[in-house]
Amino acid sequence: MLSLLAATAAVSEAIQWAELGLRPYLFEIGGFQLRYYSLAYLFGILLGYWHLSRMIKSPGSPMAQRHADDLFFYCTLGVILGGRLGYAAFYKPDLLTSIELFKLWGGGMSFHGGVIGVLVAITWVARRGNLNWLRVCDYIAVNVPLAYMLGRIANFINGELYGRPVESDVAWAMVFPGGGDVARHPSQLYQAGLEGLMLGVVLIALFWLTRARYRPGLLVGLFTVGMGVGRFVNEFFREPDAHLAYVVAETGLSRGQWLSLPMIAVGLAVMIYAFTRKPIGTTKAPAAQTA
């Protein structure tokens, strides 16, 4: 009885998402809605393209502007197709044999699938342009976290992908319309801050303020580790998808956490590789021979 009263008090003191005045779309004309989630994808990709175009003007760039233009197109396809197919493969396999797979507006995108899609796009552009694949990955990786941050903020605005019920006093706990009369963690904002803003600032600072870009694999390795660790930690606060709750019950970890473990391992391996190789541009010219 006391626990029930305590839970009721916690809910009454929690922030009510419905009272924040948020809605999932910017405006509506007829049956068309310009949704914030779509805008997040659009602005995230455009922001990444703009910053990549500035990055390649700095010394030591592994590509030209025409390659950045190709990457803009193919990575966009990779994010959309990889994200949707990854969601179906990792989280909802029945979509693979359903027309619902093509209804992107209904939601359901996988970060891990998007990463695979982008890697395929980078491989395609790098092979066509005879570019250093690992260094192109470094340049793309720097631009992903801030775009990811916009997507998670859009999830919060939509009131979706909310967190698990709070187990103690949390001043910023929220009651989401789809989550019942329960105070929950706003895990979308946790992910936006940790995997998005924080990781993005670190990578951008390393690129512009250090010589990290001259160690092939260092930036993309750090990105992979950072995303993997961030996702693993944040999954403890995020509510698992209803149809995948059994994974947590059976293994103690969510599907997202299991997918993050190989990311961390691969990222660490790439960083080790980067630190065990000489930075590019450091090879000394042979000494002049004397007569």
Salt bridges, closest charged atoms under 4 A:
GLU100 OE2 - LYS103 NZ 3.15
GLU235 OE2 - ARG231 NE 2.79
GLU235 OE2 - ARG238 NH1 3.56
GLU239 OE1 - ARG184 NH1 3.22
